[in-house]
Amino acid sequence: MTTLFIADLHLSPSHPDLTQAFYDYLEYRAAEAATLYIIGDLFDYWIGDDAMGDFEHEVAAKIAAYADTGKDVYFIHGNRDFLIGEAFANEAHLTLLDDPSLIMLGDVPVLLAHGDAMCTDDEQYMEFRAMMRNPQWQQQALEMPIEARQAIAEQFRADSSDANANKPQNIMDVNQQAVAELMGEYQVRTLIHGHTHRPEVHDFDVNGELMRRYVVGDWRLDHDQDIDIGWEIRHDGLALTLEEFSLSELAYD
Ligand code: MN
């Protein structure tokens, strides 16, 4: 019984090769799995289920077709696609989970999160996050015309890349104390998250207990720059492993 975890694909209509890689992933690499967890930022942006176009409907249909082969698919919101709602979930035949969510892998409790809520060193981002995750703000945003939402989303992305360009690298990583607190609160020794684009397995000690934090990497496909890399975390029934693979060769492995 294989369980897979992926995050930070950042799919968008402007990157069809990457979208095809996701479809290939579902059809080939993820075919043997029983359960797939998408832990945020499947999409590069999401401005509301009512604004779905052909691209979003197609991705939903592919996930639904995958789920209909007898898989359970779960989704945790990322900071880019936090407005995904029940309409998309129903169309994609997936289940929305809270961030964070406690799951069981065999008899081991594991905490899943997108990861951005633990980046507490980035105070500017934490303020922005609090605003975006406020239900009232979300309600108001969703009542705006689609064109206005599109403009705001583009502005947010531009602002965030400007701001991030000026931030020291370490403040955009998770804060170790925030990690330890969250794991303590949920009484887990294993945490899986994405968001930071820093794929790694971190072992650390809290009061003599061994804790492990798995970070799944982002998917990047850019033929011009010779970048072709996807990441997953895989549970084969016994062990959890961080795996790297080629996105363009998924259909030929
Ligand atoms: Mn993210």
Residues whose N, C-alpha, C, O or C-beta is under 5 A from the ligand:
A	BS01	MN	D41 G78 N79 H195
